[in-house]
Each structure stands twice: as C-alpha cells, then as structure tokens.
Amino acid sequence: MEKLVDDRPLGIYSDQDGFFRSEYQVGTRLIWVRCQHRPGCLECVERVDKLMPDVSKAMPGAIELAENCSRAMIPEFWAKHDISIREGNRLDVWGITITPDLGMARFDISENHDFDYSSPTFSKEDYWNDEPFLLPELPDTHHVYIIRDGDGVLGVEPIRS
C-alpha cells in the first residue's frame, strides 16, 4: 500500500468544525486526513499511514453494514437486485475521512462504479432467460456513512436532518 506521506495532497482546506483536511487520492478512493494542528500536518499524515492497514481491513465490514442500512432506506432498489442473477457488490467505499488523533475513520459508501447496471439481466426464477430486465441504478444522492471508532468498532453514522 502506498504511503500518503510520500504523495502531495490534492488540496488542503478547513472544514466547518475547525479541522484542516488534506485530500489524497489512492486508486479510485479519496482519503481525507483530518487534523487540528496546522494545514498539511505531516505528523498526522504519518499517523494515518500507520492506521491504513486496519482501516483497509475494516472496509468489507463497513460495506456490509452500509448495505444493511441501505436496504432499509431504499427497499425497492434492493428488491429488483435480489431477484437478479447478476452477482457483485452494489456498494463500495469511495471516500474515507480519517482523524488520527481519535484513531477514527468515516467511510462514505455509495455506488460501486465497477458493477454493471447497464446490461440486461434475468430473474433467478427465469430458467429459460425469457424476460430480460434492467436493474435500477443507485440514486445519486444515496450515501451511507459508517464510522470505525478508535477501538475498531463499526457503526452507522446517524442521518442528519
């Protein structure tokens, strides 16, 4: 796994809570290092590098928890997918905000762009493949936020109204 400290951030900005955020891209994911010390704090970036193996190991559990939450939020989307023969994860982590002082990571989970929504599929009950149908795409605004606390426990972030 590449080290963030070896890369230059895409940008550094302040958030509404008084933290500085350094933004990095690792593959298709965005990683935000959240720090209260100073913009571009390399000590926090180094600490995030040390946390990344544990954060990465937590991703499958975070995706599973997000799917369970998503199923309650948009059951009509999941109903079509459940009857489909199409396999694969519908959700993926596209961003992670890490606060190294707390050992906390916040996963932003939404559409898995590697999943094929555009090709027709068939119902598991349609043994002769007579009636193809298209799967609905995940709504653009649908995101589930999963928190991994300093002890490694995963939980759903409460929805803000």
N, C-alpha and C positions, 0 to 999 in steps of 0.2 A: 504494500500500500504506500502510495506516495505521501510524503510529509508536506503539510501545509506550510511549514516554516521555510521550506525550500522554494516556495512559489510567491509570487506577488499577488496581493489581493486584487480582485476586480474593482473594488471600491471600498471606501470606509465612510461610514456616516453615523450620526447619532440617532437613537430611537426615542420614542416618546417617554420612556422610563429612565432616561439619563444614561443609558449604556452606549458605548461605542460598538459598532458592528463592523467587522472586517469580512468581506464576502469573497469566497473562493468557489471555484468550480472543479469538481472531481468527477470525471466522466460526464454523465448527464445530470448529476446532482449538484445542487448549490449547498454550500456549507457556510453558515454564519457563525463567526466567533464573537461572542458577546462578552464585553469586558467593561469595567467601570474605571479602569486606571487611566488610560490615555489612548488616543487613536493609534491603531497599528501596534498594539502592545505585543511584542514578540514572546514575552513570558507566557501570556495567555494562549498564544498560538501553539507554543511548545507543549503546554499542558493539554490542549485539545488533541495534539498528535498522540499523546500518551493515552488519552481516553478513547480514541477512534477504534481500536480493536474491539473493545467492549460495546461501544455504540453500534458498530457494524454487526456484531453478533446478535444484538437486540432487534435488528430490522425485521427478520421474519416474524417474530412475535408481535412487533408493532403493527405489521401489515395484517396479521390475523385478527388482532384486536380491532383495528380500523375497519376491517370487513364486517365483523360482527356488529359494530356500531352503525356502519353504513346500511346494513340490511334492515335495521330498524328505521332508518331515516328515509330510504328510498326503496321500499319493498317491491314496487312494480318493476324497477330496473333489474333487481336480482331474480325475480320470478322468471323472466324470459331467459336469463343466463343459466338458471338452474335446470331448465328443461333442455338446454342446448347440449349437443355433443362436443362443442368447442371447449378445449381444455386451456388452462393457463390462468395466471393471476390477472385480475382486472384492475387491481390497485398496486401502486408502487410508491416508494419514498422519493419525492422529488426535491425536498429541501430539509436540512437539519440545522436547527439553531442550538448551539452548544454554549452553555455558561460554565466555564471551567472552575470558577470559584465555588460553585454548587455541585459540580460533577453531573449536571443535569443536561439532558438533550431533549429537544422538542422536534418530533418528526412531523412534517407536513406530508400527508399521504393523499394522493389523488389518482388520476388516470394513469395506468400503465401504458405508455405510448408504444411499447413493443407488442401489445395484444392486438390481434386482428379483429377489428369491429366491422370492417367494410365487406368482407366476403360472406356470402350466404352460408348458413349452417342448417342443421336439421334437428328435430326433436329426438331425444333419446328413445322415444316410443315409435318413431317413424323408421321402421326397419328397412323399408324399401327406398328410403330417401325420395319420397314423392313430393313433399311440400317444403321447399327451402324457405327460410325466412332470415331477415337481417336482425342482428342484435342491436338493442338500443345502446347509444354511447352514454358514458357517464356525463351528467350535467357539468358544464364548465365551472360552475361555482361550487361544486361539491368537493370539499376538502375535509378530512378528519385529522385532528391534531392529537398525537399520542405523546405523552410525557414519560421519559425514563428518568426517574429521580436518582439522587446520588447513591442510593443503595441498589440500583439496577431494577427497581420495581416499575412496571409499566402501568399506565393509567390513561384514560381518555380525558383530554382537556375539556372542561365544561364549555358548552356553547355559550358565547356571549350574546346578549340581546341588546 
